[in-house]
Amino acid sequence: MPLTRTALPWLRAAALALPLASLSACASPPAQEILFQATALTPSQSFTKGIEGPAVDADGNIYAVNFAQQQTIGKVTPDGKGEVYLTLPGASIANGIRFGSRGQMYLADYIEHTIYVVDPATRALTIHARDARMTQPNDIAITANDVLYASDPNWKANTGRVWRIDPDGTVTLALDTMGTANGIEVSPDGATLYVNESVQRNIWAYDIAPDGSLSNKRLLIKFDDFGMDGMRVDVDGNLYVTRYGKSTVVKLSAQGKLLREISVPGAKPSNITFGGPDGRTAYVTEVVQGRLLQFRVDRPGLEWQRAQERGANTVGNR
C-alpha cells in the first residue's frame, strides 16, 4: 500500500508502541537467550581483594568498593569500563553499597563504624550515621522508605548483630547474639528481613514490624558446606546468595527451597546485585580475581525495578 498522509498517524503510533512492547517482552527471557552462565565484566585485578558491595544506579552503572586501590568506590559502565567514582576520607574503607529512594548512595564503612551518604548530583560525602558500638557495619539492606539494616559481624568471636538505621540517622540495635551476620536483604513486600551467618551457614528470616523492629526468627535454610556472603532478591522474592569459597551463586525461593546453583569463574564470589537494560543481569564481585562477573537471569532484580519506578515518577512530576 503506498504511503499516504492518512497512514502517517498510524505509523507514528505503532513506532511509539514498539519500545513499550519490547519492555514487556523483557519481563520473560527470549527462548534463545543463554541464562545463568557467568562471564567476566572487568579485567582481573581491576579491583583489590577487598572488592564488595555492588549496586546499580538508575542509568545502569555498577558501583563496587576498592577499584584499583583500597578506600575507593569504583564506577563501571555496563560494557565494563571502570573509573574511580570517589575516594573515602581518612582510614575509611567501605563494604556494602545501596541506593535510596532519591538516588542517594549509602556506604557502610567498616573501619570507622559509619554509614555515609553520597549526593548523586555532587558526589558530596556526608555522615549519615556513626556509632562506636558497631564492630564493623558490613552489608546493608534497604526498605522502600530508606530504612537501612546493617549486618555487623565479629569475625574473631564468630558472633554478630544487626543494626537498624532510620532515615534520620538514628541507630538502633535490631538483633543481638547472632552468629557471623553477613549478607542481608529485605523481601519485596518489606515484611521480611533475611540475614545469613557465614561461619554457621544459616540463613534466617525475621518479620519486620511497622516500627522496624524484628521478630519471629525462623531458619530459612542451612548449608552443609562452604560459607555465604551477599544476598539480593528478585521481583518475585527469590533470594540469590553468593557461596563464598564454592565458586557458586544459589537461587532460593522465599520458602528456602534451592531452585538453582550457578557456577562462577572464581572461588570467592562476595556479593551480588542486579541491573542491565531489563534488570535481568546479575553482577557479582569476586575476590580471588578482583573483578566483576555477570550472568543473565530469568526475572528482574528488585532494586532495578525500584530504580526504574523512581525514574518514572521523577519524569511524571516534572
C-alpha positions as CSV (number, residue, x, y, z in Angstrom):
1,M,0.0,0.0,0.0
2,P,1.5,3.4,-0.9
3,L,2.4,5.7,2.0
4,T,-0.3,8.4,2.4
5,R,-0.9,11.3,4.9
6,T,-3.7,9.2,6.3
7,A,-1.4,6.4,7.1
8,L,1.2,8.5,8.9
9,P,-0.5,8.9,12.2
10,W,-1.0,5.1,12.4
11,L,2.7,4.6,11.7
12,R,3.8,7.1,14.3
13,A,1.6,5.3,16.9
14,A,3.0,2.0,16.0
15,A,6.5,3.3,16.3
16,L,5.9,4.7,19.7
17,A,4.4,1.5,20.9
18,L,7.4,-0.6,19.9
19,P,9.6,0.3,23.0
20,L,6.8,-0.5,25.3
21,A,6.2,-3.8,23.7
22,S,9.9,-4.5,23.9
23,L,10.0,-3.8,27.6
24,S,7.0,-6.1,28.2
25,A,8.7,-8.8,26.3
26,C,11.8,-8.5,28.5
27,A,9.7,-9.5,31.6
28,S,10.5,-13.1,30.5
29,P,13.6,-14.1,28.6
30,P,13.7,-14.9,24.9
31,A,13.7,-18.6,24.2
32,Q,17.2,-18.5,22.6
33,E,18.9,-16.5,25.4
34,I,21.5,-18.2,27.5
35,L,20.8,-17.8,31.2
36,F,22.9,-18.4,34.3
37,Q,26.2,-18.6,32.5
38,A,28.8,-16.3,34.1
39,T,31.5,-14.4,32.3
40,A,33.9,-11.6,33.4
41,L,32.8,-8.0,33.0
42,T,36.1,-6.3,34.1
43,P,39.7,-7.5,33.8
44,S,41.3,-9.5,36.6
45,Q,42.7,-7.4,39.4
46,S,40.8,-4.3,38.3
47,F,39.7,-4.2,41.9
48,T,41.6,-5.2,45.0
49,K,40.8,-8.3,47.0
50,G,38.5,-6.1,49.1
51,I,36.0,-5.9,46.2
52,E,32.5,-5.9,47.6
53,G,29.1,-4.2,47.8
54,P,27.9,-3.9,44.2
55,A,24.9,-1.7,43.5
56,V,23.5,-0.3,40.2
57,D,22.2,3.2,39.6
58,A,19.2,4.2,37.5
59,D,21.4,4.6,34.4
60,G,22.8,1.1,34.7
61,N,26.2,1.9,36.0
62,I,27.6,-0.6,38.5
63,Y,29.4,0.5,41.7
64,A,31.7,-1.6,43.9
65,V,34.3,-0.8,46.5
66,N,38.1,-0.8,46.2
67,F,38.5,-0.1,42.5
68,A,42.3,-0.1,41.6
69,Q,43.1,0.6,45.3
70,Q,41.6,0.4,48.8
71,Q,39.3,3.2,50.0
72,T,37.8,3.9,46.6
73,I,34.4,3.4,45.1
74,G,34.6,2.3,41.5
75,K,32.0,3.1,38.8
76,V,31.8,0.6,36.0
77,T,29.7,1.1,32.8
78,P,27.6,-1.8,31.5
79,D,30.2,-2.6,28.9
80,G,33.0,-2.9,31.6
81,K,34.8,0.4,31.6
82,G,35.8,1.4,35.1
83,E,36.9,4.5,36.9
84,V,37.3,5.8,40.5
85,Y,34.0,7.4,41.4
86,L,35.2,8.7,44.8
87,T,37.8,8.1,47.5
88,L,36.8,7.9,51.1
89,P,38.4,10.2,53.7
90,G,40.9,9.2,56.5
91,A,41.1,5.5,57.2
92,S,37.6,4.7,55.9
93,I,37.0,1.6,53.8
94,A,33.6,0.8,52.5
95,N,31.9,-2.6,52.2
96,G,28.1,-2.6,51.4
97,I,26.5,-0.1,48.9
98,R,22.8,0.6,48.4
99,F,20.8,3.3,46.6
100,G,17.9,5.1,48.3
101,S,14.6,6.5,47.1
102,R,16.1,9.8,45.9
103,G,19.1,8.1,44.1
104,Q,21.4,8.8,47.1
105,M,24.1,6.2,47.7
106,Y,24.6,4.7,51.2
107,L,28.1,3.2,52.1
108,A,28.8,1.0,55.0
109,D,32.3,1.9,56.3
110,Y,33.6,-1.0,58.5
111,I,36.7,0.9,59.7
112,E,35.1,4.0,61.2
113,H,31.7,2.4,62.3
114,T,30.0,4.7,59.8
115,I,27.2,4.8,57.3
116,Y,28.0,7.5,54.7
117,V,25.5,9.0,52.2
118,V,26.6,10.3,48.8
119,D,24.7,13.1,46.9
120,P,24.2,11.7,43.4
121,A,24.5,15.2,41.8
122,T,27.6,16.5,43.5
123,R,29.3,13.3,44.9
124,A,29.4,15.1,48.3
125,L,30.0,12.6,51.1
126,T,28.4,13.2,54.5
127,I,28.0,11.1,57.6
128,H,24.5,9.6,57.8
129,A,25.1,7.6,61.0
130,R,28.1,6.8,63.2
131,D,28.1,4.6,66.3
132,A,31.1,3.3,68.2
133,R,29.1,0.3,69.4
134,M,29.3,-1.2,66.0
135,T,32.1,-3.8,65.4
136,Q,32.1,-3.2,61.7
137,P,29.0,-2.4,59.6
138,N,29.3,-4.7,56.7
139,D,26.5,-5.4,54.2
140,I,23.4,-3.2,54.2
141,A,19.8,-3.8,53.2
142,I,17.3,-1.1,52.5
143,T,13.5,-0.8,52.6
144,A,11.4,1.2,50.1
145,N,11.2,4.1,52.6
146,D,15.0,4.2,53.2
147,V,15.3,2.3,56.5
148,L,18.7,0.6,56.5
149,Y,19.6,-2.7,58.2
150,A,23.4,-3.2,58.6
151,S,24.9,-6.6,59.4
152,D,27.7,-6.4,62.0
153,P,29.9,-9.5,62.2
154,N,32.7,-10.1,64.8
155,W,34.9,-12.4,62.9
156,K,37.2,-13.1,65.8
157,A,34.4,-14.2,68.1
158,N,32.2,-15.8,65.3
159,T,29.3,-13.6,66.5
160,G,27.3,-10.8,65.0
161,R,24.5,-8.3,65.3
162,V,22.2,-6.3,63.1
163,W,21.6,-2.5,63.4
164,R,18.7,-0.5,62.1
165,I,19.4,3.0,60.8
166,D,16.3,5.1,60.4
167,P,16.1,7.8,57.6
168,D,17.1,10.5,60.1
169,G,20.3,8.6,61.0
170,T,19.1,7.2,64.3
171,V,20.9,3.9,65.1
172,T,19.1,1.1,67.0
173,L,20.3,-2.4,67.8
174,A,17.9,-4.7,66.0
175,L,19.4,-8.1,66.6
176,D,21.9,-9.4,69.0
177,T,23.6,-12.7,69.9
178,M,23.8,-13.9,66.3
179,G,26.5,-15.9,64.5
180,T,28.7,-14.1,61.9
181,A,25.9,-11.9,60.4
182,N,26.9,-11.0,56.9
183,G,24.6,-11.0,53.9
184,I,21.3,-9.2,54.5
185,E,18.2,-8.3,52.4
186,V,14.6,-7.2,52.6
187,S,11.7,-9.0,50.8
188,P,9.8,-7.2,48.0
189,D,6.8,-6.6,50.2
190,G,9.0,-5.2,53.0
191,A,7.7,-7.7,55.5
192,T,10.7,-10.0,55.9
193,L,14.4,-9.4,56.7
194,Y,16.8,-12.2,55.6
195,V,20.2,-12.4,57.4
196,N,22.9,-15.1,56.8
197,E,25.6,-16.3,59.2
198,S,28.7,-17.1,57.1
199,V,30.5,-19.4,59.6
200,Q,27.4,-21.1,60.8
201,R,26.0,-21.4,57.3
202,N,22.5,-20.4,58.3
203,I,20.0,-18.0,56.6
204,W,17.4,-16.7,59.0
205,A,14.2,-14.9,58.3
206,Y,12.5,-12.3,60.5
207,D,9.2,-10.4,60.4
208,I,9.6,-6.7,60.1
209,A,7.0,-4.7,62.2
210,P,5.7,-1.3,61.1
211,D,8.2,0.3,63.6
212,G,11.1,-1.5,62.0
213,S,11.6,-4.0,64.9
214,L,12.2,-7.7,64.1
215,S,10.5,-10.8,65.5
216,N,9.6,-14.4,64.6
217,K,13.0,-15.7,63.9
218,R,13.0,-18.8,61.7
219,L,15.5,-20.8,59.8
220,L,15.2,-20.4,56.0
221,I,18.0,-22.9,55.0
222,K,21.2,-24.3,56.4
223,F,24.1,-25.4,54.2
224,D,26.4,-28.3,55.0
225,D,29.5,-26.8,53.4
226,F,31.2,-23.5,52.5
227,G,30.3,-20.0,53.6
228,M,28.0,-17.3,52.4
229,D,28.3,-13.6,51.8
230,G,26.0,-11.2,49.9
231,M,22.3,-11.7,49.1
232,R,19.7,-9.9,46.9
233,V,16.1,-10.6,45.9
234,D,14.5,-10.6,42.5
235,V,11.0,-9.1,41.9
236,D,9.4,-12.5,42.7
237,G,11.1,-12.7,46.1
238,N,13.6,-15.3,45.2
239,L,16.9,-14.9,47.0
240,Y,20.3,-15.0,45.3
241,V,23.1,-15.9,47.7
242,T,26.9,-15.9,46.9
243,R,28.6,-19.1,48.2
244,Y,32.0,-17.8,49.2
245,G,34.6,-20.5,48.7
246,K,32.4,-22.7,46.5
247,S,32.5,-20.7,43.2
248,T,28.7,-20.6,43.0
249,V,25.7,-18.4,43.5
250,V,22.5,-20.1,44.6
251,K,18.9,-19.1,43.9
252,L,16.4,-19.9,46.7
253,S,12.7,-19.5,46.8
254,A,11.1,-17.3,49.5
255,Q,10.4,-20.6,51.4
256,G,14.1,-21.6,51.3
257,K,13.9,-24.2,48.5
258,L,17.1,-24.5,46.4
259,L,16.0,-23.6,42.9
260,R,19.3,-23.4,41.1
261,E,23.1,-23.2,41.6
262,I,25.1,-21.1,39.2
263,S,28.8,-21.7,38.7
264,V,31.0,-18.6,38.5
265,P,34.7,-18.2,37.4
266,G,36.3,-17.6,40.8
267,A,36.4,-19.3,44.1
268,K,35.1,-16.4,46.3
269,P,32.1,-14.6,45.0
270,S,31.4,-12.0,47.7
271,N,28.3,-10.1,46.7
272,I,25.6,-9.6,44.0
273,T,23.3,-7.0,42.5
274,F,21.0,-6.7,39.5
275,G,21.0,-4.3,36.6
276,G,21.3,-4.3,32.8
277,P,18.8,-3.0,30.3
278,D,15.9,-5.0,31.8
279,G,17.1,-5.8,35.3
280,R,18.0,-9.4,34.4
281,T,21.8,-9.1,34.5
282,A,23.3,-10.2,37.8
283,Y,26.6,-8.6,38.7
284,V,28.9,-10.5,41.1
285,T,32.0,-9.3,42.9
286,E,34.7,-12.0,43.0
287,V,37.7,-11.7,45.4
288,V,40.4,-14.0,44.1
289,Q,40.4,-12.4,40.6
290,G,39.5,-9.0,41.9
291,R,36.8,-8.4,39.2
292,L,33.2,-8.1,38.4
293,L,31.3,-11.0,36.9
294,Q,28.0,-11.1,35.1
295,F,25.3,-13.5,34.1
296,R,21.7,-13.3,32.8
297,V,18.8,-14.4,34.9
298,D,15.1,-15.1,34.2
299,R,13.5,-12.3,36.2
300,P,14.5,-8.7,37.1
301,G,16.1,-7.8,40.4
302,L,14.0,-5.8,42.9
303,E,16.4,-2.9,43.3
304,W,16.5,-2.4,39.5
305,Q,12.7,-2.3,39.4
306,R,12.6,0.2,42.2
307,A,15.1,2.4,40.4
308,Q,13.0,2.4,37.2
309,E,9.9,3.3,39.2
310,R,11.7,6.2,40.9
311,G,12.8,7.4,37.4
312,A,9.3,7.2,36.0
313,N,7.9,9.1,39.0
314,T,10.5,11.8,38.6
315,V,9.6,12.3,34.9
316,G,5.9,12.3,35.7
317,N,6.4,15.0,38.4
318,R,8.3,17.4,36.1
